[in-house]
Amino acid sequence: MKHAPIAPHVAWFRDAAPYINTHRDRTFVIAFGGEAALQPGFAALLHDIAILQTLGVRLVLVHGARPQIEARLRAQGAEIRYVNGLRVTDEQALRAVKDAAGSLRVEIEALLSMGLANTPMSGVRVRVSSGNFVTARPLGVRDGVDYLHTGEVRRVDTEGLRRHLQSGEMVLLPPMGYSPTGEIFNLSAEDVAIAAAVALKADKLIFFSDTQDLRDGDQVPITHLTADQAEELLQGPRSIPDELAAHLRSAITACRQAVERVHIVDRCQDGALLMELYTREGAGTLITGERFERLRQAQIEDVGGILELIQPLEAEGILVRRSREQLELEIERFSVIERDGMILACAALYPFPEEQVGELACVAVHADYRGGGRAEMLAEYLESQARTMGITRLFVLTTRTAHWFRERGFEPGELKALPITRQQMYNYQRNSKIFIKPLPEARRKPG
């Protein structure tokens, strides 16, 4: 009996199920600038955000209002003054800030209150809360410039935010803060988002930006960066637009304050948020936190540390034995997570470019540091590397950790599915199980 082909939407839903389960009851802080509110797809973006909540995600939204503020000041013929990238907020500008932020808040709440049939909001009741969750202080005088009513975040009411999130409400934070003396300060929306994510120990911080310039030399989208790599990108010779550079700097800051995952998602691509969070290939760039740790390519000086890490696992028969000489020859295949000179985890990627296949091997984490997501981070990093190399299938050979790989999308495979050279090296005495994972092609800029 022949079975009918699986409908694409059924396959997509099945593939999304692991992500739905992973993200449920997690806290995400999502930030977007006032530019997003001016785009035709703003309603669709907010409706996608509402879908996240219906899937069990706890959401804090932080919005900017820069273009709305400037439109009001221009209409009044007022001076628009920036120093070192920061607005000098005088009395007239503060009135424009309050007007723009208040108007945008009402617009967002209205779009999140829609309930039209045949739309994603049909049957959805989104409760939105806002309030004085952010305490601020003035920037004061810096380098001789008085920033007046421009401020910086002093404190976030973490308990207040959590109470609203736990009751199923979505929290909306404007780019404003309040002082104990009753003053109002104009704040950077990105600073508010970072402060909220750090205070809540958020699982993700998400920025919307125009990501078309976040590509490598071959014009392939950059899907993953560590904080250090993002910093190197900013300090390199490439010209990065101001908005995107600001988001990268914010991502680095957040990662180094214990926010482990920051996503930069293209605000111009319809559905990009859902694709980034609920598909394997994603639709943005992930910047990972390192908690005083670095994920990097291994160097010859790391051989001793890798040996110390893998030898106990070799003794248990979990990993294949590797000599120092072999490691030295293959060190360029390895990536490691290092903390203060100590190798905490490692993994290797062996490409077989003729067959567009790669082997993920030697995944190991120090016994004292297991359970912290380091193996997952390495696997995701090497999967991203494999895709950029044109690899379409990744395989592993394992004797003890089959379930770990199955949980991450690998399916049982046969020896004949491996490259010929790898088949010839198969150790029948170990009798390792074979698992294979298809990889989506790296996204390329349309021609």
N, C-alpha and C positions, 0 to 999 in steps of 0.2 A: 504494500500500500504506500503510495507516494504522499508525502506531506506537503501542504501548500507552503510557499516561502513565508518566512516570518515578516510581518509588516514592519516597516522601518521604525514607526513610533513605538511598537512593542519592544523591538530590540533596544532602542534608545532608553526606554523606561527601565528595562532590565539592567542595562549597563549603568544607569544612574542610581540604582537602588543602593549600592554600597556607599555612595557619597551621601545619599539622603540619610542613611543610618549614622554615618560618621558625623555629619553636621548637626544632627538633632541635639537640642539643648546646649549647643555651643553659642558663645557670644562673639558676634562680629560687629566691628565698628566700620561703617561705610561713610566715606567722605566724598563730596562732589562740590565743585566750584559753581558759582553763579552762571558760568558759561553753559553748563549742562542744562540749566533751566530755560535757556534761550533756544535750545535745539528742538526741532520738530518731534523728536523721539523721546522727549522728557517724560511724557505720560507713560509710555511703554517701559521706560527705565524704572519708574516708581512702581509700576505694576509687577515687574520682575522682582523688585525688592519685596513687595507684598507676598509674592509666591514663596520667597525664602521663609517668611514668618509662618505661612501656612504649613511649611515643611518642618517646623519646629526650631528654627534658628532664632536666637534672641538678638535683637537688632538695636543698635544706636546709630542714628543718622546724623551726620554733621554737614551742614551746608554753608557754602560761602555766598557772597553777594557782591563781589567786586564790580562786575559790569553794571549791575543795577544801581549801585551807589554812585558810580561815575556818571551814569546817564542822568541821575537826578542833579548832580552837581553841575554838569554841563548845561542842563536846562535852566539852572539858576544863574549861569554865568560865573560860577564860583571857581576858585583856583583849586586844581588837583595837584597835591604836592606829595612826592615820595622822596625819601632819603634812605639810601642803602636798602632799597626794596621795600621799605615800610612806609605806610601812609602816615602822614602827620594829620591827626584828626582834631581839627579845631571845632568850635561849637556848631558851625554850619555843616561841617562834614559829619559830625555826630548825629545831627538831626537826620541827615540823609541815610546814615547807617541804620538808625532805628526804623525809619520808614521802609527802607529796602528789605531789611531782615524781617520785619513784621509782615510785609506784603508777601514775601516769598514763603514764609511759614504758612500763611493762610492758603496759598496756592498749593503747597505740598500736602497740607491736610485735606484740602478739597479733592485732590487727585487720589489720595489714599482712602477717601470715603466713597468713591464710586462703587456702584453695584449693578451696572448695566448687564443685562443678559448678553450672552455670546461674547463676553470679554473675560480676561483673567480675573477680574474683580467680582464676577458674578457669585453671589452667595458668601462673599468674604466680609467679615466685620473687623476692620483694623482699628484698634484703639491707639491713638497717638498722644503721648505726653510730652510736655515741654515745661521748662521752669528754670529756676535759678540754681542749676546744678553746678555752675562753674563760678568759682570765686577768683577774681582777677586783681591785679595791681598795676599801677602805671609803669610804662617803660621809663618814664622820667626823662632826664637830660642825658644824652649820650653824644660824645664828641661835640659838645656845644649845641646840639639840636634838642629842643624840647618837643617831645612827641605828643604832648597834651593829652588827649583822651584815647590815645593808642595804648593798649596794655598787653600784659602777658598772663598766662594762666598761673594762678597761685595754688589752687587746690580744686579737686573734683569731689563732689559729694558721692562717693562710691556707694555707700549704703542706700542712699536715696535712689540712685540709678538701679541698683540691684533689686530693690523692692518693686519698682515698676516693671523691670524685665521679668522677674519671677511671676508677676501677676498676668503675664501675657501681653503687656503693652510694648509698643515700639516707642523709643525715646528719640525726640528730635532736639538737637542742640544747635542753636544759631551761633554765628561768629561774634558773640558778645559775652562779657562777663561782668560780674557785679562785685563791688567792694563792701566790706562791713560798714562803711560810712554811707552807703547808698549811691555811690557813683557808678556810672555805666562806662565800660571800656570797649573799644573796638578791638577785636582779637583776630588773629590769623586762624582761619578754619582748620588748616592743617595742624597748627599747634593744639587746638582744641581736640582734634581727632586723636593725635598722639597721646595727649594727656589722659583722655578717656580710655583709650586702649590699654595704656600702662596701668592705670588705676584699677581697671576691671580685670586685668590679666586676660585680655581678650584673646581668643583663639586665632582671630584674623583681623587685620586692618586692611581695608580695601580703598584704594584711591581710583577715581575715574580721571582719565587724561586722554590726550591724543597720542597714541603710542606708535604712530607710523614711523617715527624716527628711532625707535628702539629695535634696531636690527644690526646684524653683524655685517662683516665686509662683503658677504655674498648676498645681502639683502634678505636673509632668513630671519624671521622674528626671534628675538632673544626671549626664551621661555623661562629661564631660571638664572638667577644670580645670587651669590652670597653677598653679604653686606660689604665685604672687602672688595669683591669684584665690581660692585656698583660704585664704590668709591674710586676704584681705578678707572672706571669708565668716565666718571665725572672729571677726573684729573687728566685724562688723556687728550689727544689732539682733536678728537671729534667735537663738532659743534652740536650741542643738544639744546633744543628750545627751552626757554625759561621755565615754562609750566612743567614740562617733563623733568627738567633738572631739579626743580623744587620738590617734586614728588619722590624722586630718587633720594634726595637728601633727607626727606622726611622718613622714607623707608629705612634708611641707614640708622637714623636716630632712634626710630621705634625698635628696630631689631636689637640695637645695643642697650635698650632698656627692657629687654626680656619679652618683647612681642615676637614670637617665633616665626610668624608667617605674614608677610605683607604682599598684597597683590596690587599690581597696577593694571587696570582694565581699560580697554579702548571705549571711550564714551560715545564714539561715532558709529560703533558696530552694534546693530540691533541684536539683542539677546546675548551680548558678550559676557555679562555677569553670570548667567545661567550656564553658559558653555564653560567658563573658567572654573566654576565650582562643581559642576555635575557631569563633566566629560573627562576622559583620560587626556585628550589632546589639549584641553583648555583653550583660552582665547586671550591670554594676557601674559604678564611677566610676574613670576614669583620671586620675591627676595626673602631669603631665609635668615632667621636669627641664629646666632651661634653661641650665645651664653658664654662668652669668653673663649669660644672655640672657633676653629677655622676649618672649613671644608675646602680642601685644595688637592691639586695633583701631587702625588708622592714624589719625593726626591731621593737621590741615592743615600743621603744622610738618614733617611727614615727606615732603612732596611733593618737595623737592629731593633727598632721599636715595633715594626711589623712582625718580626720573628717572635718577640716576646709575647705579642698579642695572639698569634695563631698557633704557637707550639702546644699550649694546653689543649686546644681543639683538635690538633693533629694527633695528640696522644690518645684522645678519646675516639678517634676514627671519624670525627665529624668532617674534618678537612683533609684533603690530600696533602701529603708531606711535600714541602718545598725547601730546598737547600738555600743557603745564603747566596751561593753562586747563581742559582736560578732566579732568585728574587732580584738580584742586582741586574740581571739581563732583562727582566720583565718589569722593572720598577715603573717605567713610563705607562704601563697599563693600569697602575693602581691609583686610587684616590684615597685620601685619609681624612679623618677628623682628628685634629690636634688641639690639645689644651696645654699651654705653658710648656711646650716641648714634649709632652707625653702623647703617644698615639692611642686614642681611645677606640677607634674603629677604622676598618679598611674594607675595600671591595675593589674588584678588578673587572675591567671590560676588555675582552679579547675579540677584536673584529675579524670577520671573514668577508671582506668587501666583495669578492667575486660572487658570493651567494647572497649578499645583502643580509647577512646573519651575524649576530654577535653573541658571545657567551658572557654571562654575568657570573663571576666566580669569586671565591674566597671572601665572602661576606662575613665579617667577624666584628664583634663588639666586646670590649673589655668587660669581665664579669661584674665589676663594680659599677658599670655605667649602662647596664641593659635596662630596657623598659623606658628609655627617654626619647625614642623615635629616631635614634641615630642611624640604625640600619635602614629605616624607611627613607631617611634623608639622602643617604648614599645611593640607594637604589633609584630614587627619583632623579637624582643628579646624573647618574650614569645612563638612565633611560633617555634623558634629555640629550646627553652627549651622543648616544647611539643614533637618535633621530637625525641630529645634524650631520652625522656621517653617512646618512642614507640607509641605515640599517632598518629593515622592516620587521624582523623577528628577533627576539631575544630568547636564549635558552639557558637553563641551569641544569646541573647534575647534582643531586643531593641524596644523602642517605638518612638524615635525621630531621630535616627542616622542611619537609614537603608541605605541611599545612601552612607555614609562614608564606611560602611562595604562592600556594593556591589562593590564599586570602588577598594576594596582591595581583591577581589577574593571570597567573600562569596556569596552563592546562596540561594534563599528562600528554606526553609525546612519545614517539618511537625513535629508536636509534637511527633508522634510515632517514629521518627528517633532518639529521645533523649534517654539516659539511663532511665530505669524504675524509678529509684529513683528520677531522675530530672523531669520526667513526673509527678510524684506524688506531686512535690513541685510547679508545674506551677500555677501561679496566673491568673485565668481567668478574674478577675476584671481588671487587668492591660492590658490584651490582647496583650502581647508583641509579636512582629513578630520574627520568628525564621530564622536564617541564618546559613548555614553550609559551611565549607571550607575543602576540602580534603588536607591532608598534605603528601608530598612525604616522604618516609622512610629516616631516617638518613643514609648517605653514610658510608658504612663500608669497612674496608681494605679487599681486596680479600684474600681468604684463600689459 
